[in-house]
Amino acid sequence: MNTATYNKYKFLIPVIIILGSLIFISIVSQGFFSAVNILNVLGTCAVIAIPAIGLAGIMISGSFDLSFVGVIGLASVMTIQLLGAGIPLVLTLLTTLLLCLLCEGLNAVVIIKLKIHPWLVTIATMLMLIGLEEAISKGRYLPLNHPFFEFVRFDNILGLPITVIGTAIIAAVFIFFYSKTRTGTYIYAIGGNFEAARKAGLKMESLQFLVFFLMGFMCWLASIVYLSKLSGYPPEAAYTNQLEVILAVYFGMAISRKSIINIAGTLIGSIFVLLLSNGLGLMGVNSYWIKLIEGCLVIVVIIGNSLGREEIVAYE
């Protein structure tokens, strides 16, 4: 197969991986495709899909962020602390939203203004925020009982959990933003060819700051979902899902015909990652082996996407 033909059809590789994995798991695991199990997976999807959509936006702009797990964790434990201190819910949520925006704003300042590589910056901020999260929680599970978070966890509309409907709405908004608006097109442009976008007169720094602030907003929403789903926050809960979030974004890119990161693909990737984890769990596979399998999939997807090109280009 020549390079042109491979590039045209290489998106089928992850599609085959997805379908093959799901078919195999459905054969081995009874009840995998039952309505109850699928609804359970979709209800949990928000913890992966929401931060993955935010991360996809940052990667579309040509940057990266590993610190989101620390932002989610810190916002979660601060929410519990503030509510426990008698702070009203609305003020608590506004405070934690501001906290998330400040954390991602700090990333943006160091990356954009000081020109430090995003991997180095966000690894450092991730460690700082996780350390602060641990210091506040003292490494213990912090329980939370509040009507608002119980509503998010248990209520449904037409049989669909609130988190499923909320995730679908968020995804639809971001799909429209990145594919149909001028601002979204500009963000793709700076990620695809930074120098050309700069010469075209785009407001580079404003657009780069925007995607980080959007990530902060998504981290805030994710913290609400974590607190609702877990009735509190276990130590480093978001950190344990970091690989799944990254894998979801890369799968979204791999199933794109143009090999570009996109929000619709990221949502599909999030669902697949959770279905895979759920199915392997039903098969009795240890959680450590699940992480190993997910890590291998990340490598396979990246290699498969990069073959056939002279250089690795993740964005257009």
KEKE-150815 format. One record per residue: y, z, x of N, C-alpha, C in turn. Coordinates in steps of 0.1 Angstrom, whole numbers, always signed. Example, Ala and Ser with C-alpha at 12.3 -4.5 7.8 and 13.67 -1.06 7.14 Angstrom:
BEGIN
ATOM/n_Y/n_Z/n_X/ca_Y/ca_Z/ca_X/c_Y/c_Z/c_X
ATOM/-57/+78/+132/-45/+78/+123/-33/+78/+132
ATOM/-22/+71/+128/-11/+71/+137/+0/+79/+129
END
This chain:
BEGIN
ATOM/n_Y/n_Z/n_X/ca_Y/ca_Z/ca_X/c_Y/c_Z/c_X
ATOM/-12/+0/+8/+0/+0/+0/+12/+0/+9
ATOM/+22/-10/+6/+34/-10/+14/+44/+1/+10
ATOM/+54/+3/+18/+64/+13/+16/+71/+12/+3
ATOM/+75/+0/-1/+82/-3/-13/+74/+1/-25
ATOM/+61/-3/-25/+53/+1/-36/+50/+16/-37
ATOM/+48/+22/-26/+46/+37/-26/+59/+44/-32
ATOM/+71/+40/-27/+83/+46/-32/+84/+44/-47
ATOM/+80/+33/-52/+81/+30/-66/+72/+39/-75
ATOM/+60/+42/-70/+51/+49/-78/+47/+63/-73
ATOM/+54/+68/-62/+51/+81/-57/+53/+93/-66
ATOM/+62/+91/-76/+64/+102/-86/+51/+105/-94
ATOM/+42/+95/-94/+29/+97/-101/+20/+108/-94
ATOM/+23/+110/-81/+15/+120/-74/+16/+134/-80
ATOM/+28/+140/-81/+29/+153/-88/+25/+153/-102
ATOM/+27/+141/-109/+22/+140/-123/+7/+142/-124
ATOM/+0/+135/-115/-14/+136/-114/-19/+150/-111
ATOM/-11/+157/-101/-14/+171/-98/-13/+180/-110
ATOM/-2/+178/-117/+1/+186/-129/-11/+184/-139
ATOM/-13/+172/-143/-23/+169/-153/-37/+173/-149
ATOM/-40/+170/-136/-54/+174/-131/-56/+189/-131
ATOM/-45/+196/-127/-46/+211/-126/-48/+217/-140
ATOM/-40/+212/-150/-41/+217/-163/-54/+214/-170
ATOM/-59/+202/-168/-72/+198/-174/-83/+207/-168
ATOM/-83/+209/-155/-93/+217/-148/-93/+231/-153
ATOM/-81/+237/-154/-79/+251/-158/-84/+252/-173
ATOM/-80/+242/-181/-84/+243/-195/-99/+243/-197
ATOM/-106/+236/-188/-121/+235/-189/-127/+248/-185
ATOM/-121/+254/-174/-127/+266/-168/-123/+279/-176
ATOM/-111/+279/-181/-105/+291/-188/-105/+289/-203
ATOM/-113/+296/-210/-113/+296/-225/-100/+302/-230
ATOM/-94/+295/-240/-82/+301/-246/-69/+297/-238
ATOM/-70/+289/-228/-58/+285/-220/-48/+278/-229
ATOM/-53/+268/-236/-44/+260/-245/-43/+265/-259
ATOM/-47/+278/-261/-45/+283/-274/-30/+285/-277
ATOM/-27/+285/-290/-13/+287/-294/-7/+300/-289
ATOM/-15/+310/-290/-10/+323/-285/-6/+323/-271
ATOM/-15/+318/-263/-13/+317/-248/-1/+309/-244
ATOM/+0/+297/-251/+11/+288/-247/+24/+294/-251
ATOM/+24/+300/-263/+37/+307/-267/+41/+318/-258
ATOM/+30/+325/-253/+33/+336/-244/+39/+331/-231
ATOM/+34/+319/-226/+39/+313/-214/+53/+308/-216
ATOM/+56/+302/-227/+69/+297/-230/+79/+308/-231
ATOM/+74/+320/-237/+83/+331/-238/+87/+337/-225
ATOM/+78/+335/-215/+81/+341/-201/+88/+331/-193
ATOM/+89/+318/-197/+94/+307/-189/+109/+310/-185
ATOM/+116/+318/-193/+130/+320/-190/+133/+326/-176
ATOM/+123/+335/-172/+126/+342/-159/+125/+332/-147
ATOM/+118/+321/-149/+117/+311/-139/+128/+300/-141
ATOM/+128/+295/-153/+136/+283/-157/+151/+286/-155
ATOM/+156/+297/-159/+171/+300/-158/+176/+300/-144
ATOM/+170/+308/-135/+175/+307/-121/+172/+294/-115
ATOM/+161/+287/-119/+157/+274/-113/+168/+264/-117
ATOM/+173/+264/-129/+184/+255/-133/+196/+257/-124
ATOM/+199/+270/-122/+211/+273/-114/+209/+268/-99
ATOM/+197/+271/-94/+194/+266/-80/+194/+251/-79
ATOM/+189/+244/-90/+189/+230/-90/+203/+224/-88
ATOM/+213/+231/-95/+227/+227/-94/+232/+228/-80
ATOM/+229/+239/-74/+233/+241/-60/+227/+230/-51
ATOM/+215/+228/-53/+208/+218/-44/+213/+204/-47
ATOM/+217/+201/-59/+223/+188/-63/+235/+186/-55
ATOM/+243/+197/-52/+255/+196/-45/+253/+195/-30
ATOM/+240/+196/-25/+237/+195/-11/+236/+208/-4
ATOM/+236/+219/-12/+235/+232/-5/+222/+239/-9
ATOM/+221/+252/-7/+209/+259/-10/+212/+274/-12
ATOM/+203/+281/-19/+206/+296/-22/+192/+303/-23
ATOM/+190/+312/-14/+179/+321/-15/+182/+335/-20
ATOM/+195/+338/-21/+200/+351/-25/+199/+355/-39
ATOM/+196/+345/-48/+196/+347/-62/+187/+358/-67
ATOM/+176/+360/-59/+167/+371/-63/+173/+385/-61
ATOM/+182/+386/-51/+189/+398/-48/+200/+400/-58
ATOM/+206/+389/-62/+217/+390/-73/+211/+395/-86
ATOM/+200/+389/-90/+193/+393/-102/+189/+408/-102
ATOM/+183/+412/-91/+178/+425/-89/+190/+435/-90
ATOM/+201/+433/-83/+212/+442/-82/+219/+443/-96
ATOM/+220/+431/-103/+226/+431/-116/+217/+439/-126
ATOM/+204/+438/-124/+195/+445/-133/+196/+460/-132
ATOM/+195/+465/-119/+195/+480/-117/+209/+485/-121
ATOM/+220/+477/-118/+233/+482/-122/+235/+483/-137
ATOM/+229/+473/-144/+229/+474/-159/+223/+487/-164
ATOM/+211/+490/-158/+204/+503/-162/+213/+515/-159
ATOM/+219/+515/-147/+227/+526/-143/+239/+528/-152
ATOM/+246/+517/-155/+258/+518/-163/+255/+522/-177
ATOM/+245/+517/-183/+241/+521/-196/+236/+535/-197
ATOM/+229/+540/-186/+225/+553/-185/+237/+563/-184
ATOM/+248/+558/-178/+260/+566/-177/+269/+566/-189
ATOM/+264/+560/-200/+271/+560/-212/+282/+549/-214
ATOM/+281/+539/-205/+291/+528/-206/+287/+519/-217
ATOM/+296/+514/-226/+292/+506/-237/+286/+493/-232
ATOM/+277/+487/-240/+269/+475/-237/+278/+463/-232
ATOM/+289/+461/-241/+297/+449/-237/+304/+451/-224
ATOM/+309/+463/-221/+316/+465/-208/+306/+465/-197
ATOM/+294/+469/-199/+283/+469/-189/+280/+454/-186
ATOM/+278/+446/-196/+274/+432/-194/+285/+425/-187
ATOM/+298/+427/-191/+309/+421/-184/+310/+425/-169
ATOM/+307/+438/-167/+308/+443/-153/+297/+436/-144
ATOM/+285/+435/-150/+274/+429/-142/+276/+414/-140
ATOM/+282/+408/-150/+286/+393/-149/+295/+391/-138
ATOM/+306/+400/-137/+315/+399/-126/+308/+401/-113
ATOM/+299/+411/-113/+292/+414/-100/+284/+401/-95
ATOM/+277/+395/-105/+270/+383/-101/+279/+372/-96
ATOM/+290/+370/-102/+300/+360/-98/+305/+363/-84
ATOM/+308/+376/-82/+313/+380/-69/+303/+378/-57
ATOM/+290/+381/-60/+280/+379/-50/+278/+364/-47
ATOM/+278/+355/-57/+277/+341/-54/+290/+335/-48
ATOM/+301/+341/-52/+314/+337/-46/+314/+340/-32
ATOM/+308/+352/-28/+308/+355/-13/+299/+345/-6
ATOM/+288/+341/-11/+280/+330/-5/+288/+318/-3
ATOM/+296/+314/-14/+303/+302/-13/+314/+302/-3
ATOM/+321/+313/-2/+332/+315/+8/+326/+313/+22
ATOM/+315/+320/+26/+310/+319/+39/+304/+305/+42
ATOM/+298/+299/+32/+292/+286/+34/+302/+275/+35
ATOM/+311/+275/+25/+321/+264/+24/+333/+266/+33
ATOM/+338/+278/+34/+350/+280/+42/+347/+282/+57
ATOM/+337/+289/+60/+333/+292/+74/+323/+282/+79
ATOM/+318/+274/+71/+309/+263/+75/+296/+268/+81
ATOM/+291/+280/+76/+278/+285/+81/+267/+279/+72
ATOM/+255/+276/+79/+244/+270/+72/+240/+279/+60
ATOM/+238/+273/+48/+234/+280/+36/+221/+288/+37
ATOM/+212/+283/+45/+199/+291/+46/+202/+304/+53
ATOM/+210/+304/+64/+213/+316/+71/+221/+326/+63
ATOM/+231/+321/+56/+240/+329/+48/+232/+336/+36
ATOM/+224/+328/+29/+218/+333/+17/+206/+342/+20
ATOM/+200/+340/+32/+189/+349/+36/+195/+363/+39
ATOM/+207/+362/+46/+214/+375/+49/+218/+382/+36
ATOM/+225/+375/+27/+229/+381/+15/+218/+386/+6
ATOM/+207/+378/+6/+195/+383/-1/+190/+396/+4
ATOM/+189/+398/+17/+184/+410/+23/+194/+422/+20
ATOM/+207/+419/+21/+217/+429/+18/+216/+434/+3
ATOM/+215/+424/-6/+214/+428/-20/+201/+435/-24
ATOM/+190/+430/-18/+177/+437/-21/+178/+451/-16
ATOM/+184/+453/-4/+185/+466/+2/+194/+475/-7
ATOM/+205/+469/-12/+213/+477/-21/+206/+481/-34
ATOM/+199/+471/-39/+191/+473/-51/+181/+485/-49
ATOM/+174/+484/-38/+164/+495/-34/+171/+509/-33
ATOM/+183/+509/-27/+190/+521/-25/+194/+527/-38
ATOM/+198/+519/-48/+202/+524/-61/+190/+529/-69
ATOM/+179/+521/-69/+168/+525/-77/+158/+534/-69
ATOM/+161/+536/-56/+152/+544/-48/+138/+539/-48
ATOM/+137/+526/-49/+124/+520/-49/+114/+523/-61
ATOM/+120/+528/-72/+112/+531/-83/+115/+522/-95
ATOM/+105/+522/-104/+107/+514/-116/+118/+522/-125
ATOM/+128/+514/-129/+138/+520/-138/+136/+515/-152
ATOM/+132/+525/-161/+130/+520/-175/+143/+518/-183
ATOM/+143/+510/-193/+154/+508/-202/+150/+506/-216
ATOM/+156/+514/-225/+153/+513/-239/+167/+511/-246
ATOM/+169/+499/-251/+182/+496/-257/+180/+486/-268
ATOM/+186/+487/-280/+184/+478/-291/+186/+463/-287
ATOM/+197/+461/-279/+200/+447/-275/+189/+440/-268
ATOM/+183/+447/-258/+172/+442/-250/+159/+441/-257
ATOM/+157/+450/-267/+146/+449/-275/+147/+437/-285
ATOM/+159/+434/-289/+161/+422/-297/+158/+410/-289
ATOM/+162/+409/-277/+159/+397/-269/+144/+396/-266
ATOM/+138/+407/-265/+123/+406/-262/+115/+403/-274
ATOM/+118/+409/-286/+108/+408/-297/+112/+399/-308
ATOM/+125/+396/-310/+129/+388/-321/+126/+373/-319
ATOM/+125/+366/-330/+122/+352/-329/+129/+345/-341
ATOM/+130/+332/-340/+135/+323/-350/+125/+312/-353
ATOM/+121/+312/-365/+110/+302/-370/+98/+303/-361
ATOM/+95/+315/-357/+82/+317/-349/+84/+315/-334
ATOM/+96/+311/-330/+99/+309/-316/+107/+321/-310
ATOM/+102/+327/-299/+109/+338/-293/+124/+334/-289
ATOM/+133/+344/-290/+147/+342/-286/+148/+336/-272
ATOM/+140/+340/-263/+141/+335/-249/+137/+321/-248
ATOM/+128/+316/-256/+124/+302/-256/+136/+293/-261
ATOM/+142/+298/-273/+153/+290/-278/+165/+291/-269
ATOM/+168/+302/-263/+179/+304/-254/+177/+295/-242
ATOM/+165/+294/-236/+163/+286/-224/+164/+271/-228
ATOM/+160/+267/-239/+161/+253/-244/+176/+249/-245
ATOM/+184/+258/-251/+198/+255/-253/+205/+254/-239
ATOM/+202/+264/-230/+208/+264/-217/+204/+251/-209
ATOM/+191/+247/-210/+187/+235/-203/+194/+223/-209
ATOM/+196/+222/-222/+202/+211/-228/+217/+210/-224
ATOM/+224/+221/-223/+238/+221/-219/+239/+216/-204
ATOM/+230/+221/-196/+231/+217/-182/+226/+203/-180
ATOM/+217/+198/-187/+213/+184/-187/+225/+175/-190
ATOM/+232/+179/-201/+244/+171/-205/+254/+172/-194
ATOM/+257/+184/-189/+267/+186/-179/+265/+177/-166
ATOM/+253/+177/-161/+250/+170/-149/+248/+155/-151
ATOM/+244/+151/-162/+241/+137/-164/+251/+129/-172
ATOM/+260/+136/-180/+269/+129/-189/+284/+132/-186
ATOM/+287/+142/-178/+301/+145/-175/+305/+140/-162
ATOM/+318/+138/-161/+324/+133/-148/+322/+143/-137
ATOM/+324/+156/-140/+322/+167/-130/+308/+167/-125
ATOM/+298/+166/-134/+284/+165/-130/+281/+153/-120
ATOM/+287/+142/-124/+285/+130/-115/+291/+132/-101
ATOM/+303/+139/-101/+309/+142/-88/+301/+152/-80
ATOM/+294/+161/-86/+286/+171/-79/+274/+163/-73
ATOM/+268/+154/-80/+257/+145/-75/+263/+137/-63
ATOM/+275/+133/-64/+281/+124/-53/+283/+132/-40
ATOM/+287/+145/-41/+289/+152/-29/+276/+156/-22
ATOM/+266/+157/-31/+253/+160/-25/+246/+148/-19
ATOM/+249/+136/-25/+243/+124/-20/+249/+119/-7
ATOM/+263/+119/-6/+269/+114/+6/+283/+122/+7
ATOM/+282/+133/+14/+294/+142/+15/+306/+134/+20
ATOM/+304/+127/+31/+316/+120/+37/+322/+110/+28
ATOM/+313/+102/+21/+318/+92/+12/+326/+98/+1
ATOM/+321/+109/-4/+327/+116/-15/+341/+122/-11
ATOM/+341/+127/+1/+354/+132/+6/+364/+121/+8
ATOM/+360/+109/+13/+369/+98/+14/+374/+93/+1
ATOM/+365/+95/-10/+369/+90/-23/+379/+99/-30
ATOM/+382/+110/-23/+392/+119/-28/+388/+130/-38
ATOM/+374/+133/-38/+369/+143/-47/+373/+157/-42
ATOM/+375/+166/-52/+379/+180/-48/+366/+187/-44
ATOM/+362/+185/-31/+350/+189/-26/+347/+204/-28
ATOM/+357/+212/-23/+355/+227/-23/+354/+232/-37
ATOM/+362/+227/-46/+362/+232/-60/+349/+230/-66
ATOM/+343/+218/-64/+330/+215/-70/+319/+223/-64
ATOM/+320/+226/-50/+310/+234/-44/+311/+249/-49
ATOM/+323/+254/-50/+324/+267/-56/+319/+268/-70
ATOM/+321/+257/-78/+317/+257/-92/+302/+259/-93
ATOM/+294/+252/-85/+279/+253/-86/+275/+267/-82
ATOM/+281/+274/-73/+277/+287/-69/+281/+297/-80
ATOM/+293/+295/-87/+296/+304/-98/+287/+302/-110
ATOM/+283/+289/-112/+273/+287/-122/+260/+294/-119
ATOM/+256/+294/-106/+244/+302/-102/+246/+317/-105
ATOM/+258/+322/-103/+260/+336/-106/+258/+339/-120
ATOM/+263/+330/-129/+262/+331/-143/+247/+331/-147
ATOM/+239/+322/-141/+225/+321/-144/+218/+333/-139
ATOM/+222/+339/-128/+215/+351/-123/+218/+363/-133
ATOM/+230/+363/-139/+233/+373/-149/+224/+372/-161
ATOM/+223/+359/-166/+214/+357/-178/+200/+361/-174
ATOM/+195/+357/-162/+181/+360/-158/+179/+375/-158
ATOM/+189/+383/-153/+188/+398/-153/+186/+403/-167
ATOM/+193/+398/-177/+191/+402/-191/+177/+399/-195
ATOM/+171/+388/-191/+158/+384/-195/+148/+394/-189
ATOM/+149/+396/-176/+140/+405/-169/+140/+419/-175
ATOM/+152/+424/-178/+153/+438/-184/+147/+438/-198
ATOM/+148/+427/-205/+142/+426/-218/+127/+425/-218
ATOM/+122/+416/-209/+108/+414/-208/+100/+426/-203
ATOM/+106/+433/-193/+100/+444/-186/+103/+457/-191
ATOM/+112/+458/-201/+117/+471/-206/+122/+480/-195
ATOM/+129/+473/-185/+134/+480/-173/+134/+470/-162
ATOM/+133/+476/-150/+133/+467/-138/+124/+474/-127
ATOM/+113/+468/-124/+105/+472/-113/+111/+468/-99
ATOM/+108/+475/-88/+114/+471/-76/+111/+457/-72
ATOM/+121/+449/-68/+120/+435/-63/+113/+426/-73
ATOM/+114/+428/-86/+107/+420/-96/+111/+405/-94
ATOM/+124/+402/-93/+129/+388/-91/+124/+382/-78
ATOM/+123/+390/-68/+119/+385/-55/+105/+380/-55
ATOM/+96/+386/-63/+82/+382/-64/+81/+368/-71
ATOM/+92/+364/-78/+91/+351/-85/+99/+340/-77
ATOM/+104/+344/-65/+113/+334/-58/+106/+321/-55
ATOM/+93/+321/-51/+86/+309/-47/+84/+300/-60
ATOM/+82/+306/-71/+80/+299/-84/+93/+291/-87
ATOM/+104/+298/-85/+117/+291/-89/+119/+279/-80
ATOM/+117/+281/-67/+119/+270/-57/+109/+259/-60
ATOM/+96/+262/-63/+86/+252/-66/+90/+244/-79
ATOM/+96/+251/-89/+100/+244/-101/+110/+233/-98
ATOM/+120/+236/-90/+130/+227/-86/+124/+215/-79
ATOM/+115/+217/-69/+110/+206/-62/+100/+198/-70
ATOM/+93/+204/-79/+85/+196/-88/+94/+187/-97
ATOM/+105/+193/-102/+115/+185/-110/+120/+173/-102
ATOM/+122/+174/-89/+126/+163/-81/+115/+153/-79
ATOM/+103/+158/-77/+91/+149/-74/+87/+141/-85
ATOM/+89/+145/-98/+85/+137/-109/+96/+128/-114
ATOM/+107/+128/-107/+118/+119/-109/+115/+105/-103
ATOM/+117/+94/-110/+115/+81/-104/+124/+78/-92
ATOM/+136/+85/-92/+146/+83/-82/+145/+93/-71
ATOM/+135/+103/-73/+133/+114/-63/+146/+122/-61
ATOM/+153/+125/-72/+165/+133/-72/+162/+146/-80
ATOM/+169/+156/-76/+168/+169/-84/+175/+167/-97
ATOM/+169/+172/-107/+174/+170/-121/+170/+182/-129
ATOM/+178/+185/-140/+176/+197/-148/+164/+195/-157
ATOM/+162/+184/-163/+150/+182/-172/+137/+184/-164
ATOM/+137/+178/-152/+125/+179/-144/+123/+194/-139
ATOM/+134/+201/-137/+133/+215/-133/+127/+223/-144
ATOM/+131/+220/-156/+125/+228/-168/+110/+225/-169
ATOM/+106/+212/-168/+92/+209/-168/+85/+216/-157
ATOM/+91/+215/-145/+85/+222/-134/+83/+237/-136
ATOM/+93/+243/-142/+92/+258/-145/+80/+261/-155
ATOM/+78/+252/-165/+67/+254/-174/+54/+252/-167
ATOM/+53/+242/-159/+41/+239/-151/+37/+251/-142
ATOM/+47/+256/-135/+44/+267/-126/+39/+279/-133
ATOM/+44/+282/-144/+40/+294/-152/+26/+291/-158
ATOM/+24/+279/-163/+10/+275/-168/+0/+276/-157
ATOM/+3/+271/-145/-6/+272/-134/-9/+287/-131
ATOM/+1/+295/-129/-1/+309/-126/-9/+316/-137
ATOM/-6/+313/-150/-13/+319/-161/-27/+315/-161
ATOM/-30/+302/-159/-43/+297/-159/-52/+302/-148
ATOM/-46/+303/-136/-53/+309/-125/-56/+324/-127
ATOM/-47/+330/-134/-49/+344/-137/-61/+346/-147
ATOM/-61/+337/-157/-72/+337/-167/-85/+334/-160
ATOM/-85/+327/-149/-97/+324/-142/-102/+335/-133
ATOM/-93/+345/-132/-97/+357/-124/-92/+356/-109
ATOM/-84/+346/-106/-79/+344/-93/-69/+355/-89
ATOM/-71/+361/-78/-62/+372/-73/-48/+366/-72
ATOM/-38/+375/-74/-24/+371/-74/-20/+366/-60
ATOM/-26/+372/-50/-22/+367/-36/-27/+353/-34
ATOM/-38/+349/-39/-43/+335/-38/-34/+326/-46
ATOM/-29/+331/-57/-20/+323/-65/-8/+319/-57
ATOM/-2/+329/-50/+10/+326/-42/+6/+316/-31
ATOM/-6/+317/-25/-10/+308/-15/-10/+293/-20
ATOM/-16/+292/-32/-17/+279/-39/-4/+273/-42
ATOM/+5/+282/-47/+19/+277/-50/+26/+273/-37
ATOM/+24/+280/-26/+31/+276/-14/+25/+263/-9
ATOM/+12/+261/-10/+7/+248/-6/+12/+236/-14
ATOM/+14/+239/-27/+19/+229/-36/+34/+225/-32
ATOM/+42/+235/-28/+55/+232/-23/+55/+222/-12
ATOM/+46/+225/-2/+44/+216/+10/+40/+202/+6
ATOM/+30/+201/-3/+24/+189/-7/+35/+180/-14
ATOM/+43/+187/-23/+53/+179/-30/+64/+174/-21
ATOM/+68/+183/-11/+79/+179/-2/+74/+167/+7
ATOM/+62/+168/+12/+56/+158/+21/+54/+145/+13
ATOM/+49/+146/+1/+47/+134/-7/+60/+127/-11
ATOM/+71/+135/-13/+83/+130/-17/+90/+123/-5
ATOM/+88/+128/+7/+95/+123/+19/+88/+111/+25
ATOM/+75/+109/+23/+68/+98/+28/+74/+85/+23
ATOM/+74/+75/+32/+79/+62/+28/+94/+60/+30
ATOM/+101/+70/+35/+115/+69/+38/+117/+72/+53
ATOM/+128/+67/+58/+131/+69/+72/+137/+83/+74
ATOM/+142/+89/+64/+148/+102/+65/+146/+109/+52
ATOM/+146/+122/+52/+144/+130/+40/+158/+131/+33
ATOM/+159/+125/+21/+171/+126/+13/+167/+131/+0
ATOM/+172/+143/-3/+168/+149/-16/+178/+147/-27
ATOM/+190/+141/-24/+200/+140/-34/+205/+126/-34
ATOM/+211/+121/-46/+218/+109/-47/+232/+111/-52
END
